[in-house]
Amino acid sequence: MPHIHENRPHYHFRPLNVGRYVIWGTFALLLIVAPMVFKGNFEVSLLSQMGIAIVACLSYNILLGQGGMLSFGHAVYTGLASFIAIHAMVRIGDGSLGIPMSLIPLVGGVAGAAFSVLLGFVTTKKAGTPFAMITLGLGELVFAMSLMVPEFFGGEGGVSGNRTAGTPVMGITYGPQVQVYYLIAFYTFICTALMFAFTRTPLGRMLNAVRDNPERVEFVGYNTQRVRYLAFIVAGFFAGVSGGMYAMNFEIATAEVVGAARSGAYLLFTFLGGAIFFFGPIIGAILMVLAGALLSEFTKAWLLWLGLIFLLMVMYAPGGIASLIMMNLRVAAFGKLRPLWGSYLAMLGTGLAVLAGAGALIEMVYHLQLSESLGSTMQFLGVTLDTHSVDAWFGSVFLVVVGVLLFEVTRRHFLRQWSDTQEEIEKEIKRREAL
């Protein structure tokens, strides 16, 4: 019988995850090419804001999506880091701080982590609803302090800095917006990669376990408060990097950056994008910037529209936009997507009819309340509406009622189709497993 060498080394070869390399390569390519396609200063500024929002929403999702910690005060860490970063920019300008301007986002990251160490120890003592209430209280406390301590927060005018101060590195002064964009894009890519890597670490996996079953985690010997605390510090660091990039981009920090509205925006758009998937907050961050910069230009009721969209997503797609994408990708992978296109188009058409009617009603109400001095007529989607005419109101209500009825009919038909499709997919999966 031949002798078996038990100590002989064993070599295991893992195939390359080509899809992952393609996704990350595409992401990097998009960051590089974007300002070459959208060349205007306004467009490049929007791209910069998207990078800042992506890091902020992903850091928030470490708490919400990965750890199940609903925070109402995440702007505390992005905002305080912005103030520390803007003060650092001032020190660079007067020569008392000898670091290059390109490290300002890291200054914000260190500040965010430091504030997380200080405040997170108290915050993470509790979970669930008490955690959410503590974060809300801390957020209101910091916002109140921003108006009470003008020496640090600058009062109502805030604190401003100059990103072109200091010694240029390789001729880069950060005067042109495109230079600032590429710095933000660099930090966005690195932070996104690091946060994705964090989800694969033992701490990231344990954070998921604390979210799903904290009692079992305690039973096997782990301290759930310590896991939440460490994750809170990690989230605070990346939130601080976002705050530092904000200071670089806007060269000012005001009390608004630590306000409840900013924290609410992180929550709302992270949820809309899809907190249960890593790329969901990226979608939400892009929507957050577009809503604030573009949607607000089209209608004065843009906050009302955001509320309605959030309500509909909670009711019909609680997993966010990312979940809708992933569910349809699964259906497409089994070749079952084509029969659903008719129902999708029908729901889209009836949904647009409802939105048109509801939009006309909302815009007419806003016109009566805010712009009636300009006359009774207004333009909506290229149509002239008279707010004093019964026909305009009746037509809008009729469009909403008919649209809702037709949408409900098409939605129920789609649900039957979707159920049949899922049954076919399950049968196909069982057939493949039996082979």
C-alpha positions, -999 to +999 in steps of 0.1 A: +000+000+000+016+033-010+025+058+017+003+089+018+020+121+027-005+140+049+017+171+051+020+175+014+007+210+005-026+212-013-032+238-040-066+252-046-073+273-077-102+297-077-115+309-111-113+346-117-146+365-111-146+381-145-180+397-140-168+416-109-137+429-127-159+440-156-183+458-132-155+476-114-137+484-146-169+499-161-174+519-129-139+534-131-143+541-168-176+559-163-159+581-136-131+589-160-152+595-191-182+613-175-167+649-176-156+643-212-192+638-222-208+664-199-184+692-203-203+722-189-194+736-155-229+729-142-228+693-155-194+687-140-206+702-107-235+678-107-212+649-113-190+660-084-221+662-062-231+627-073-197+614-061-201+631-028-236+617-024-225+581-034-200+579-006-224+594+019-253+571+010-230+540+009-217+549+044-252+553+056-261+519+042-234+503+064-258+512+092-292+507+076-287+480+050-258+460+065-265+465+102-302+472+104-296+504+123-321+531+113-303+564+119-319+598+118-287+617+123-262+606+098-257+642+086-240+649+120-209+630+108-208+643+072-216+678+085-191+680+114-165+665+091-173+693+066-166+719+093-133+703+103-123+701+067-132+737+059-112+748+090-083+728+077-086+745+043-084+779+061-053+767+080-037+756+047-044+791+033-027+809+062+002+785+062-003+770+096-011+735+082+014+720+059-006+694+040-017+693+003-052+703-004-058+669-020-058+653+016-088+674+028-112+645+023-090+623+045-090+650+071-128+648+070-126+610+072-105+612+104-128+638+118-159+616+110-143+586+126-134+606+157-169+619+162-182+584+157-159+571+184-172+598+207-209+597+199-212+562+187-203+546+221-235+561+235-256+557+204-249+520+198-257+510+234-293+505+221-307+489+190-339+493+170-363+521+179-342+535+209-312+537+185-332+557+160-345+581+187-310+586+201-296+595+167-325+619+161-318+636+195-281+639+188-289+653+153-311+680+168-285+687+195-257+693+170-279+714+148-288+736+178-251+739+187-244+751+152-263+782+159-250+786+195-212+782+188-204+807+161-167+805+168-166+770+152-197+769+131-196+805+118-231+814+127-258+818+100-232+826+074-211+794+080-174+790+074-158+795+040-124+784+026-104+785-005-095+753-022-069+770-044-048+780-014-016+762-006+012+750-029+000+734-062+010+698-067+020+690-103+004+722-114-030+712-100-046+742-082-082+728-079-094+761-094-112+745-124-142+724-114-130+695-135-099+691-113-120+690-083-142+664-100-114+640-107-102+643-071-137+635-059-140+607-085-107+592-072-120+592-036-154+579-047-139+549-064-115+541-036-142+545-009-167+525-028-142+496-033-133+497+004-169+497+016-176+468-007-145+450+007-159+457+042-190+438+035-168+407+028-148+410+060-156+390+092-168+422+108-191+429+079-205+394+080-210+396+117-228+429+113-253+411+090-258+385+116-264+411+143-290+426+119-307+393+113-305+375+146-288+394+175-299+368+201-280+340+183-250+362+179-249+368+217-254+331+222-223+322+203-202+346+223-201+379+203-209+413+218-235+428+196-229+463+209-193+461+201-200+450+165-225+479+161-200+503+176-171+492+153-194+494+122-206+528+133-170+540+134-164+526+099-195+543+086-185+576+103-151+575+086-166+572+051-192+598+060-164+621+070-147+615+037-179+626+020-180+657+042-144+665+033-152+663-004-183+685+002-160+712+017-136+709-013-164+712-038-185+740-023-158+758-002-183+765+025-200+748+054-232+761+070-256+748+097-277+732+069-251+704+065-258+690+100-296+696+097-324+670+099-333+676+062-299+663+051-302+632+074-337+626+060-324+628+025-298+601+031-325+579+046-350+585+019-328+581-011-308+551+003-342+534+008-354+544-027-322+531-043-324+498-024-307+493+010-306+455+007-282+456-023-248+472-023-253+492-055-288+504-044-275+535-025-255+545-056-287+547-075-303+566-047-274+591-045-277+599-082-314+604-078-309+626-048-286+650-067-309+650-098-340+656-076-324+686-058-308+702-089-332+694-117-366+684-104-367+715-082-363+736-114-394+720-130-419+723-102-423+740-069-440+709-056-409+687-059-408+678-022-444+667-025-436+645-055-407+630-035-430+621-007-455+605-031-428+585-048-414+573-014-449+563-003-455+543-035-421+526-032-428+516+004-462+502-007-453+484-039-415+480-040-400+480-004-367+466-017-361+498-037-351+502-074-322+478-070-346+450-060-367+456-091-336+455-113-324+422-097-358+405-099-361+413-136-325+402-142-333+369-127-364+365-149-343+375-180-316+349-171-342+322-175-355+337-207-389+346-193-389+384-196-403+388-231-439+377-222-440+404-195-432+433-218-469+439-227-479+442-191-450+465-184-459+488-212-496+488-201-487+497-165-463+524-178-490+539-200-517+539-173-492+551-147-482+580-168-519+589-172-523+590-135-491+611-130-503+635-157-537+640-140-523+642-105-495+665-117-520+689-132-541+690-100-510+696-079-496+723-101-529+741-103-532+741-065-497+754-062-504+780-088-535+792-069-516+794-037-483+809-049-486+824-084-522+836-088-510+872-092-495+861-125-529+852-139-552+823-139-535+804-168-504+782-165-484+758-186-482+721-177-465+696-201-471+720-230-508+724-223-524+756-211-546+752-181-570+777-166-572+773-129-605+792-129-620+768-154-641+738-143-630+719-174-594+719-163-602+705-129-628+680-142-604+668-169-576+663-144-598+644-120-612+622-148-577+614-160-567+604-125-597+582-118-597+564-152-559+560-150-561+545-115-588+520-126-569+509-157-536+507-138-552+485-112-566+462-139-532+459-156-514+455-123-535+425-113-530+409-147-493+415-143-493+399-109-509+367-123-483+366-151-455+372-126-467+344-104-469+320-133-434+331-144-419+324-110-435+290-108-419+282-142-386+294-130-388+272-098-397+242-119-367+249-142-344+252-112-356+218-098-351+202-132-315+215-135-308+203-099-321+168-108-297+165-137 
